[in-house]
Amino acid sequence: MFLCISLVGCVDDYIMLLMKKLTMKKENSNSVCGCSPRVAPKSSGEPGAGMGLFAVREGVDGGASDSPRSALIAFSAGEAIVEYTGKILTFKEARRVRDRTYLKAVSLNRHIDGNCPSASVAKYINDSLDKSKINAKFRVQDKKRVYVIALRDISYGEEIFVSYGRAHWIFGGVPAFLGLEIDAEVGVRALETLPKGEIVCAYSSKTVNISDELGKAIRVCEKTTGEEDERKSNCALRKNPFLPETVMVTTTREVSAGEVLLLDGQTHDFSSQTKSK
């Protein structure tokens, strides 16, 4: 009898311990999952950005209550804010995604597409040209998951910003994030030094949907007869090795800040065909 009671007690203890672990796991998951109670999408403070993601006070805007946190700080530096979730794609599947706005690479053969109903609110996080606003970063964990991590203490009501990097904005087609500006008189001018081989932009194709405003604004090199006045190209068209039927503009030498981008004249016909798609 004593043995039976002891065994029953051990089983009960094991069940209670298992339930406690599951509860703790669920609580920890909720603190950084896509439905985190301390973040919510609202209209962004960035002009033309649409929606943004904000730190919200728990118990307000649908957040949980009874938080032991500071009255001002929503997330401490180094804390996981939310997980970036969505549809998991292989490399082969990812290279066929036309709208790459919410596509994030985790590893070579694992990508997350946030452009789906099951995606987390992390997809609403914006980048900012004002780098002083960048208060978070993406961190890949175990080559499987992506979390948004606070770079500093983030207050309630503060919008969350991350730097998406140049690779993202090449397909976003926003000149300012690429260190470029469109000048109606001369075409496209570099705002910062671009190294040789830098990807400037890409064109829309059957594979990917991109705003062609930047690509169309780049002028084709026009050479004059005078050696001193000769205008030499500093860019050329190249096929993207990862995206089928997609062409990009790359620098053929270092381009200084203030310099106008000029495409190699030999690629003019190819450029025209690409831009017409």
C-alpha positions as a printed Julia matrix, in Angstrom:
277×3 Matrix{Float64}:
  0.0    0.0     0.0
  2.78   2.39    0.91
  4.5    1.62   -2.38
  1.3    2.3    -4.34
  0.71   5.59   -2.58
  4.32   6.6    -3.17
  4.06   5.76   -6.85
  0.8    7.68   -7.18
  2.39  10.62   -5.41
  5.38  10.53   -7.74
  3.12  10.45  -10.78
  1.1   13.37   -9.43
  4.28  15.31   -8.75
  5.55  14.53  -12.24
  2.28  15.69  -13.81
  2.3   18.9   -11.77
  5.94  19.54  -12.71
  5.17  18.91  -16.38
  2.16  21.26  -16.28
  4.29  23.92  -14.58
  6.96  23.62  -17.27
  4.38  23.82  -20.02
  2.85  26.9   -18.41
  6.24  28.56  -18.06
  7.05  27.68  -21.66
  3.78  29.22  -22.8
  4.39  32.37  -20.77
  7.91  32.73  -22.13
  6.62  32.14  -25.63
  3.91  34.76  -25.24
  6.47  37.32  -24.15
  8.2   37.22  -27.54
  5.67  35.62  -29.87
  3.95  37.3   -32.77
  0.99  38.22  -30.54
  3.05  39.9   -27.83
  0.74  41.91  -25.53
  3.28  44.73  -25.31
  3.34  45.69  -29.0
  0.59  46.83  -31.35
  0.43  48.19  -34.93
 -0.61  51.83  -35.33
 -0.1   54.59  -37.85
  3.63  55.21  -38.14
  5.28  58.5   -37.32
  7.44  58.1   -40.45
  6.02  60.07  -43.41
  4.55  57.76  -46.01
  5.4   54.63  -44.03
  1.81  53.53  -43.38
  1.54  51.34  -40.3
  4.24  50.95  -37.69
  4.76  48.85  -34.56
  4.63  50.49  -31.14
  5.4   49.47  -27.58
  2.1   49.62  -25.68
  1.38  49.63  -21.99
  0.12  46.29  -20.73
 -3.56  46.5   -19.96
 -3.98  49.13  -22.7
 -4.68  48.56  -26.4
 -5.39  44.89  -25.77
 -2.29  44.25  -23.65
 -2.13  42.06  -20.56
 -2.45  43.63  -17.14
 -0.68  43.35  -13.77
  2.81  43.92  -15.14
  5.65  44.29  -12.6
  7.56  46.43  -15.11
  8.69  50.0   -14.79
  6.04  52.64  -15.3
  8.04  54.01  -18.25
 10.1   51.19  -19.8
  8.32  48.65  -22.0
 11.43  46.74  -23.13
 14.91  46.71  -21.64
 18.05  46.7   -23.76
 18.74  43.18  -25.03
 15.19  41.98  -24.46
 13.27  40.09  -27.14
 10.35  42.23  -28.32
  8.56  40.0   -30.79
  9.27  37.09  -33.1
  9.18  37.59  -36.88
  6.92  34.83  -38.14
  5.19  33.97  -41.39
  5.21  31.36  -44.12
  8.41  29.28  -44.16
  9.97  28.99  -47.61
 12.93  27.17  -49.09
 15.48  29.0   -51.22
 13.81  27.67  -54.37
 10.42  28.92  -53.18
 11.75  32.27  -51.93
 13.39  33.17  -55.23
  9.97  32.98  -56.88
  8.26  35.42  -54.48
  7.28  38.51  -56.49
  6.44  40.8   -53.57
  9.55  40.7   -51.38
  8.46  43.47  -49.02
  8.1   41.15  -46.02
 10.56  38.42  -47.05
 13.34  37.8   -44.55
 16.23  35.38  -45.01
 17.03  33.18  -42.01
 19.6   30.96  -43.73
 20.36  29.97  -47.3
 17.5   27.48  -47.48
 15.11  28.99  -44.94
 13.18  32.21  -45.5
 10.18  33.78  -43.77
  7.5   35.55  -45.8
  5.55  37.89  -43.56
  3.04  38.63  -46.32
  0.47  36.12  -45.1
 -2.48  36.09  -42.64
 -0.59  34.01  -40.06
  2.37  36.42  -39.89
  3.21  38.22  -36.67
  2.9   41.96  -36.1
  6.68  42.2   -36.51
  6.11  42.84  -40.21
  4.83  46.33  -39.32
  8.23  47.44  -37.99
  9.71  50.2   -40.13
 13.21  51.34  -41.01
 14.15  55.01  -40.64
 16.57  57.31  -42.43
 17.17  58.93  -39.05
 19.49  56.3   -37.59
 19.05  57.74  -34.11
 15.54  56.23  -34.2
 16.83  52.69  -34.72
 16.09  51.07  -31.36
 15.95  47.38  -32.29
 17.58  44.78  -34.5
 16.82  41.39  -36.04
 18.55  38.37  -34.5
 18.52  34.88  -35.98
 18.34  32.06  -33.45
 19.36  28.47  -34.23
 19.17  29.27  -37.96
 15.41  28.76  -37.7
 13.76  31.71  -35.97
 14.09  35.49  -36.13
 13.52  37.75  -33.14
 13.4   41.52  -32.8
 15.77  42.57  -30.0
 15.79  45.92  -28.21
 19.08  47.8   -28.71
 18.28  50.11  -25.8
 15.48  50.68  -23.32
 12.23  51.35  -25.19
  9.5   53.39  -23.54
  5.78  52.84  -23.75
  4.27  54.61  -26.73
  7.58  54.57  -28.62
  7.66  53.3   -32.2
 10.0   50.41  -32.89
 12.51  50.75  -35.74
 15.08  48.36  -37.21
 17.61  48.73  -40.0
 16.57  46.43  -42.83
 19.88  46.8   -44.63
 20.76  47.64  -48.2
 19.78  44.22  -49.57
 16.17  44.82  -48.55
 15.92  48.28  -50.11
 17.38  47.16  -53.43
 14.05  45.45  -53.98
 12.15  48.19  -52.19
 13.3   50.77  -54.71
 13.56  53.64  -52.2
 16.54  55.8   -53.29
 17.25  57.46  -49.93
 17.79  54.12  -48.17
 20.32  53.22  -50.88
 22.3   56.42  -50.52
 20.85  57.82  -53.75
 18.6   60.62  -54.92
 16.66  61.18  -58.13
 17.42  64.5   -59.82
 15.05  65.41  -62.65
 17.84  67.23  -64.52
 20.7   64.72  -64.35
 19.11  61.41  -63.34
 20.34  59.57  -60.23
 23.04  60.98  -57.95
 24.99  59.17  -55.24
 24.62  60.72  -51.78
 27.44  58.6   -50.39
 30.42  56.73  -51.8
 29.47  53.47  -53.48
 32.19  50.81  -53.78
 32.92  48.93  -56.99
 30.47  46.07  -57.55
 27.75  47.62  -55.36
 24.2   46.76  -56.39
 22.35  49.99  -57.11
 18.88  48.67  -57.89
 16.99  45.91  -59.67
 14.24  45.95  -62.29
 10.85  44.29  -62.2
 10.61  40.98  -64.0
  8.38  37.94  -64.24
 10.02  36.77  -61.03
  9.93  39.84  -58.82
  7.75  42.94  -58.54
  9.81  46.09  -57.89
  9.19  49.79  -58.27
 11.12  50.78  -61.41
 11.18  54.51  -60.64
 14.81  54.44  -59.58
 15.98  52.18  -62.4
 14.23  54.23  -65.06
 15.81  57.43  -63.75
 19.38  56.2   -64.33
 20.73  57.78  -67.51
 22.67  55.99  -70.23
 26.23  57.2   -70.8
 26.58  59.64  -73.69
 30.12  60.1   -74.91
 31.3   63.32  -76.57
 34.12  63.83  -79.02
 36.3   65.8   -76.63
 38.6   63.69  -74.45
 38.36  66.04  -71.47
 34.57  66.28  -71.69
 34.06  62.58  -72.28
 31.47  61.18  -69.9
 32.32  57.65  -68.86
 29.89  55.15  -67.46
 30.17  53.96  -63.88
 27.38  51.36  -63.91
 26.34  48.34  -65.95
 23.5   45.84  -66.09
 24.04  42.38  -64.64
 21.83  39.34  -64.34
 20.84  38.53  -60.77
 22.37  35.11  -59.97
 19.59  34.22  -57.52
 16.43  35.59  -59.15
 15.59  34.17  -62.59
 15.04  36.68  -65.4
 15.87  39.58  -63.08
 18.39  42.28  -63.98
 20.16  44.67  -61.64
 22.36  47.74  -61.95
 25.81  47.47  -60.38
 28.7   49.92  -60.15
 31.72  49.17  -62.36
 34.04  51.33  -60.26
 33.92  53.34  -57.05
 31.32  56.1   -57.32
 31.98  59.19  -55.22
 29.32  61.08  -53.28
 27.71  63.67  -55.54
 28.55  61.76  -58.71
 25.81  61.0   -61.24
 25.18  57.35  -62.13
 25.64  56.53  -65.81
 24.84  53.2   -67.41
 27.16  51.58  -69.91
 25.83  52.45  -73.38
 26.32  48.88  -74.55
 23.53  47.75  -72.24
 21.08  50.4   -73.43
 18.94  48.06  -75.55
 18.89  45.46  -72.79
 17.93  48.15  -70.3
 15.02  49.34  -72.44
 13.64  45.83  -72.79
 13.89  45.28  -69.06
 12.19  48.53  -68.1
  9.27  47.87  -70.41
  8.12  44.83  -68.44
